Amino acid sequence: MHLFYIALGGAIGSLGRYYAALAFTALTGTWLPWGTVLVNITGSFVIGCAGGAFISGEPATLSPVIRYFVIAGLCGGYTTFSAFSLQTVELLQVGLPGRALLHVVLSVVACVLATAVGYGLSAALTR
Protein backbone atom coordinates (compact mmCIF):
# COMPACT_ATOMS: atom_id res chain seq x y z
CA MET A 1 0.00 0.00 0.00
CA HIS A 2 2.92 2.38 0.64
CA LEU A 3 3.67 2.38 -3.11
CA PHE A 4 0.27 3.96 -3.72
CA TYR A 5 1.11 6.81 -1.36
CA ILE A 6 4.52 7.31 -2.96
CA ALA A 7 2.93 7.41 -6.43
CA LEU A 8 0.18 9.78 -5.29
CA GLY A 9 2.69 12.12 -3.66
CA GLY A 10 4.92 11.92 -6.75
CA ALA A 11 2.06 12.89 -9.04
CA ILE A 12 1.12 15.84 -6.85
CA GLY A 13 4.77 16.87 -6.47
CA SER A 14 5.37 16.71 -10.23
CA LEU A 15 2.37 18.90 -10.97
CA GLY A 16 3.42 21.25 -8.18
CA ARG A 17 6.92 21.49 -9.65
CA TYR A 18 5.58 22.27 -13.11
CA TYR A 19 3.26 25.04 -11.96
CA ALA A 20 5.65 26.48 -9.35
CA ALA A 21 8.47 26.65 -11.89
CA LEU A 22 6.18 28.43 -14.35
CA ALA A 23 5.08 30.91 -11.69
CA PHE A 24 8.61 31.56 -10.38
CA THR A 25 9.94 32.03 -13.92
CA ALA A 26 7.10 34.42 -14.75
CA LEU A 27 8.02 36.46 -11.66
CA THR A 28 11.79 36.38 -12.03
CA GLY A 29 12.49 36.05 -15.75
CA THR A 30 14.83 33.75 -17.61
CA TRP A 31 18.25 35.28 -16.88
CA LEU A 32 18.91 32.25 -14.64
CA PRO A 33 16.67 29.17 -14.25
CA TRP A 34 15.10 30.74 -11.17
CA GLY A 35 12.06 28.46 -11.34
CA THR A 36 14.27 25.43 -10.82
CA VAL A 37 16.36 27.14 -8.14
CA LEU A 38 13.28 28.18 -6.15
CA VAL A 39 11.56 24.80 -6.56
CA ASN A 40 14.69 23.08 -5.25
CA ILE A 41 14.92 25.47 -2.29
CA THR A 42 11.26 25.08 -1.30
CA GLY A 43 11.44 21.31 -1.85
CA SER A 44 14.57 21.15 0.29
CA PHE A 45 12.78 23.04 3.05
CA VAL A 46 9.81 20.65 2.93
CA ILE A 47 12.02 17.54 2.97
CA GLY A 48 13.97 19.09 5.85
CA CYS A 49 10.73 19.58 7.77
CA ALA A 50 9.72 16.01 7.08
CA GLY A 51 13.17 14.74 8.01
CA GLY A 52 13.11 16.68 11.25
CA ALA A 53 9.71 15.26 12.11
CA PHE A 54 10.49 11.68 11.18
CA ILE A 55 14.23 11.20 11.68
CA SER A 56 15.01 13.39 14.67
CA GLY A 57 15.71 10.48 16.99
CA GLU A 58 12.37 10.92 18.69
CA PRO A 59 9.53 8.44 18.30
CA ALA A 60 7.64 9.19 15.11
CA THR A 61 4.54 11.20 15.84
CA LEU A 62 3.20 10.84 12.32
CA SER A 63 2.24 7.75 10.40
CA PRO A 64 4.89 6.09 8.20
CA VAL A 65 2.36 6.47 5.38
CA ILE A 66 2.78 10.25 5.62
CA ARG A 67 6.55 9.78 5.47
CA TYR A 68 6.23 7.75 2.25
CA PHE A 69 3.83 10.31 0.81
CA VAL A 70 5.88 13.40 1.72
CA ILE A 71 9.53 12.34 1.46
CA ALA A 72 9.58 9.73 -1.30
CA GLY A 73 6.49 10.88 -3.18
CA LEU A 74 5.81 14.60 -2.87
CA CYS A 75 9.41 15.78 -2.51
CA GLY A 76 10.70 13.20 -4.97
CA GLY A 77 8.26 14.45 -7.59
CA TYR A 78 8.63 18.13 -6.70
CA THR A 79 12.37 18.67 -6.53
CA THR A 80 14.16 18.99 -9.79
CA PHE A 81 17.82 18.18 -9.49
CA SER A 82 17.82 16.43 -12.85
CA ALA A 83 16.39 19.60 -14.42
CA PHE A 84 19.00 21.60 -12.49
CA SER A 85 21.77 19.46 -13.97
CA LEU A 86 20.46 19.78 -17.51
CA GLN A 87 20.06 23.55 -17.21
CA THR A 88 23.60 23.85 -15.85
CA VAL A 89 24.98 21.92 -18.83
CA GLU A 90 22.90 24.06 -21.20
CA LEU A 91 24.30 27.26 -19.67
CA LEU A 92 27.80 25.88 -20.18
CA GLN A 93 27.06 24.86 -23.77
CA VAL A 94 25.86 28.34 -24.72
CA GLY A 95 29.02 29.89 -23.29
CA LEU A 96 27.75 31.19 -19.96
CA PRO A 97 30.08 29.54 -17.43
CA GLY A 98 29.63 32.33 -14.87
CA ARG A 99 25.87 31.85 -14.83
CA ALA A 100 26.34 28.08 -14.70
CA LEU A 101 28.59 28.44 -11.66
CA LEU A 102 26.16 30.85 -9.99
CA HIS A 103 23.35 28.39 -10.67
CA VAL A 104 25.30 25.52 -9.07
CA VAL A 105 26.51 27.45 -6.02
CA LEU A 106 23.19 29.17 -5.36
CA SER A 107 21.19 25.97 -5.77
CA VAL A 108 23.43 23.76 -3.65
CA VAL A 109 24.08 26.25 -0.84
CA ALA A 110 20.49 27.50 -0.64
CA CYS A 111 19.03 23.98 -0.76
CA VAL A 112 21.32 22.67 1.98
CA LEU A 113 20.48 25.71 4.13
CA ALA A 114 16.74 25.32 3.44
CA THR A 115 16.92 21.64 4.40
CA ALA A 116 18.78 22.46 7.63
CA VAL A 117 16.30 25.21 8.56
CA GLY A 118 13.32 22.96 7.79
CA TYR A 119 14.85 20.07 9.72
CA GLY A 120 15.64 22.21 12.75
CA LEU A 121 12.24 23.89 12.75
CA SER A 122 10.39 20.62 12.43
CA ALA A 123 12.51 18.83 15.01
CA ALA A 124 11.98 21.70 17.47
CA LEU A 125 8.21 21.69 16.91
CA THR A 126 7.85 17.92 17.32
CA ARG A 127 9.76 17.60 20.61
N, C-alpha and C positions, 0 to 999 in steps of 0.2 A: 504493500500500500504506500510505502514511503516514496516509491518511484512516481506515483501519481502526483504527490505534493511537490516533488522536485520539478516535474514537467510543468505543472500548473504555475509554479513560481517562475520557472524559466520563460514561459510564454508571456507572463505579465511583465517580467523584467525586460525581455526583448522589446516589447511594445513600448515600455517606459523609456528605454534607451533611445529608440527611434524618435519618439516625440520630444523627449528632453533635448536630444542633440539638435533637432530642428529648431526648437525654441531658443536654446543657448546660442546657436549660430546666427539666428535672426537678430538676437540682441547684441551680439558681439562682433559680427562680421566674419570674414574668411581669412584675415591676415595670418592667423594661426588656427589650427583645428580646435577652437575653444569649446565646441560642443563635446568633443571627445574628452578634453581635459576636464571639463566640469562634470561630465557624467562619471568619469573615473574617480574624481574627488568625492562626489556625493555617494557613489557606490562604496567607496572605501570607508566613508563615515558610517554608512549603514552596516557594512560587514563588521566594522569595529564595534558598533553597538551590540550587534548580535554575538560577536565573540566575547565581549565583556559580560554579557548576560549568561552565556552558555559555558564559557571556558575559563571562568575566573577562579576556579578552584572551589567555589561554593556549590552546594547542591543545586542542580538545575531547578529553577522556579517555573520554567515554561516547558511545555511538552516537546519531546524530540521531534515531533511532526512539524512544529513551528521552526525548529532548527533546520530541518531538511528544506522546508519551504523557503525560508529567508536566505540561508547561507548558500546552499547548493543551487537552489532554484532561482529565486529572485535576484540575488547578487550575481550569480553565475550568468544569468541572462542579461542583466543590466550593465555590468561593467564591460569595458570594451578594449581590453589590452591588445587584442589582435588588431582591431581598427587603429589603435594608437601606433602599433608597430608598422603597419602598412603606411599610415600617413607620415611617419618619420622617414621611411624609405623614400616615399614620393617627394618629400621636401628635399632630401638629399639628391634625388635624381634630377630635379629641376634647378639644381645649383643654389640651394638655400641652406647651407650647412649651419649657419648661425641660428636660423629659425628651427632647424631640426634639433639642435642642441638645446635651445630654450624649451622646446616641446618636451624633450626627454627629461631635463632637469626639473622643470615645473611640474610635470605629471608625476614623476617618481617622488619628489620631495613632498609635494602637496598631498599625494595619496597616502604616503606613509604617515604624515602628520594627521590627516583626517582619520585614518584608522586608529591611531593612538588616542586621539581626542574622543572618538566614538567609544572605543574600548574602555577608556578611563571613566567616561561619563556613565556608561551603562553599568560597569562594575560597581561604581559608587552608588548608583541608584538601586541596585539589586542586593545590596548587603544589608 
